Amino acid sequence: MISLLFSDYKKYKKYGGNFFTILFFTQGFWAIFQYRVAHSVYKMKFPIVKQVLQFFCLIWQKGIEITTGISIPASVQIGHSFYIGHFGGIILNAKTIMGNNCNLSQGVTIGVSGQGENRGVPKIGNNIYIGANVVIAGNIVVEDNVLIGACSLVNTNVTANSVMLGVPAIKVSEKSSDGYI
């Protein structure tokens, strides 16, 4: 947990800001910090201690959710160097899986969608940039180095290095997320 928090902090520092600013005035970092602690508790092996701590983590999560508008359940799986550029309106489904070095903007929803065997939650790869007000939904895979432009709806699989735009999102180039992460 400590190494993941440190990698998240380093990424925030890379985008500007000092320790005081990041820790006390950056709502995205508050949500990530709370998530990392809650996820560590979620993975604990001691049932009684785990249940007590999960109760407090849930209250803390709801406080962060009300304060920042960012909902990241403890069961979500997120790799290192996670960054939320702007707070507000960010909802991640409890079964979301995200890789390393991902950036989210405000208004992002990653959720369940589909019918029958197509119903499910996306699996998001490494080095992903997700623009403002994007919805990614369904039993799909977003491969590595993908950029998803603002106000897009992604409901189909996305190949590596793609730039996706539109509703529904289509591939507009293969320039990848390089330069955005």
C-alpha positions in Angstrom: 0.0 0.0 0.0 2.8 2.4 0.9 4.6 1.9 -2.4 1.4 2.4 -4.3 0.6 5.6 -2.4 4.1 6.9 -3.1 3.8 6.2 -6.8 0.5 8.1 -6.9 2.1 11.0 -5.0 5.0 11.1 -7.3 2.6 11.3 -10.3 0.8 14.2 -8.7 4.1 15.9 -7.9 5.1 15.5 -11.6 2.0 17.5 -12.6 2.9 20.3 -10.2 2.4 21.0 -6.6 4.2 20.5 -3.4 3.6 18.1 -0.5 1.3 20.5 1.3 -0.8 21.3 -1.8 -1.2 17.7 -2.8 -2.1 16.4 0.6 -4.4 19.2 1.7 -5.9 20.7 -1.4 -6.0 18.0 -4.1 -9.4 16.1 -3.9 -8.3 13.5 -6.4 -5.4 12.5 -4.1 -7.7 12.4 -1.1 -9.9 9.8 -3.0 -6.9 7.8 -4.0 -5.4 7.8 -0.5 -8.7 6.6 1.0 -9.1 4.0 -1.7 -5.5 2.6 -1.2 -6.1 2.2 2.6 -9.6 0.7 2.1 -8.3 -1.7 -0.6 -5.6 -2.9 1.8 -8.2 -3.6 4.4 -10.4 -5.3 1.8 -7.6 -7.8 1.1 -6.9 -8.5 4.8 -6.9 -12.1 6.0 -8.1 -11.5 9.6 -11.9 -11.6 9.4 -12.9 -9.8 12.7 -10.3 -7.0 12.3 -11.2 -6.8 8.6 -14.9 -6.3 9.3 -14.3 -3.6 11.9 -11.9 -1.7 9.7 -14.1 -2.1 6.7 -16.9 -0.3 8.6 -14.7 2.7 9.3 -13.3 2.7 5.7 -16.9 2.7 4.3 -17.8 5.7 6.4 -14.5 7.4 5.3 -15.3 6.5 1.6 -18.8 8.0 1.9 -17.3 11.2 3.4 -14.8 11.4 0.5 -17.6 10.7 -2.0 -19.8 13.5 -0.6 -16.9 15.9 -0.4 -15.3 15.2 -3.8 -17.8 13.5 -6.0 -15.4 10.6 -6.5 -16.6 7.1 -5.8 -13.9 4.4 -5.7 -15.1 1.2 -3.9 -12.5 -0.8 -1.9 -13.0 -3.8 -4.2 -11.8 -1.9 -7.3 -8.3 -3.0 -8.6 -6.1 -0.1 -9.6 -2.4 -0.4 -10.5 0.4 2.1 -9.5 0.7 5.8 -10.5 -3.1 6.5 -10.7 -4.0 10.2 -11.2 -7.3 12.0 -11.1 -6.8 15.3 -12.9 -10.0 17.1 -11.8 -12.4 16.0 -9.1 -16.2 15.5 -9.4 -18.6 13.0 -10.9 -16.2 10.1 -11.1 -17.9 6.7 -10.5 -16.0 3.4 -10.7 -18.0 0.1 -10.5 -17.0 -2.1 -7.7 -15.6 -4.7 -10.2 -13.5 -2.3 -12.2 -10.0 -3.4 -13.0 -7.5 -0.7 -14.1 -3.8 -1.1 -15.0 -0.8 1.0 -14.1 -0.2 4.6 -14.9 -3.8 5.7 -15.7 -5.2 9.2 -15.8 -8.9 10.1 -15.3 -10.6 13.5 -15.8 -13.8 14.7 -14.3 -17.2 13.1 -15.0 -15.8 9.7 -15.8 -18.0 6.6 -15.3 -16.7 3.1 -15.6 -19.7 0.8 -15.2 -21.7 -2.3 -15.9 -23.7 -2.7 -19.1 -24.8 -5.2 -21.7 -27.1 -8.2 -21.8 -26.5 -11.9 -21.2 -22.9 -13.0 -21.7 -22.0 -9.4 -22.8 -23.0 -8.0 -19.5 -20.1 -6.9 -17.3 -17.6 -4.4 -16.3 -14.6 -3.1 -18.4 -11.0 -4.2 -17.9 -8.8 -1.2 -18.4 -5.1 -1.6 -19.4 -1.9 0.3 -18.7 -1.1 3.9 -19.7 -4.7 4.9 -20.3 -5.8 8.5 -20.6 -9.6 9.0 -20.1 -10.9 12.5 -20.9 -13.7 14.4 -19.3 -17.3 13.0 -19.2 -16.3 9.6 -20.7 -18.5 6.5 -20.1 -16.8 3.1 -20.5 -19.3 0.3 -20.0 -19.8 -3.3 -20.6 -17.9 -6.6 -20.7 -15.0 -5.1 -22.8 -11.3 -4.8 -22.7 -9.4 -1.5 -23.2 -5.9 -2.5 -24.1 -2.7 -0.5 -23.3 -1.7 3.0 -24.3 -5.2 4.1 -25.2 -6.5 7.7 -25.2 -10.2 8.2 -24.9 -11.3 11.7 -25.9 -13.8 13.8 -23.9 -17.5 13.0 -24.0 -17.1 9.6 -25.6 -19.0 6.4 -24.9 -16.8 3.3 -25.1 -18.9 0.1 -25.3 -16.7 -2.1 -27.5 -13.2 -3.6 -27.2 -10.4 -1.1 -27.8 -7.0 -2.2 -29.3 -3.7 -1.0 -28.0 -2.4 2.5 -29.0 -5.9 3.6 -30.2 -7.3 7.1 -29.9 -11.1 6.8 -29.4 -13.7 9.6 -29.9 -17.4 9.9 -30.2 -20.7 8.4 -29.2 -20.3 5.5 -29.7 -16.5 5.9 -29.7 -14.6 4.9 -32.8 -10.9 4.7 -33.5 -9.7 7.9 -35.1 -5.9 7.2 -35.0 -3.2 5.0 -33.5 -1.2 7.9 -31.9 -1.7 6.3 -28.4 -1.8 8.1 -25.1 1.8 9.1 -25.3 2.2 12.7 -24.3 -1.1 12.7 -22.3 0.2 10.5 -19.4 
